[in-house]
Amino acid sequence: MEIKVLGPGCHNCHKLEELTCGVLPELGISVKVDKITEINQITDYGVFTTPGFIVNGKLKAAGRVPRKEEIKRWIQEELNAGD
């Protein structure tokens, strides 16, 4: 599983990373959360308003901090897709 948080380091970017890291133990998984901070790399993902959230190469959210329940659901969907 690949999880990425896209953003230059603003408050919302940190909040999204914190929420994401918080749901992983609840799901019983250990995954490295990659932080993408370079603007050129962020826009390569089609994100022009940060933060951005990507799971397994799929853009799940951009320009907002998703709710914890959303983050959890997206990760679970990707875990189940591998079954």
Helices and strands as residue ranges (DSSP letters): E 3-6, H 11-27, E 33-36, H 39-44, E 52-55, E 58-62, H 68-81
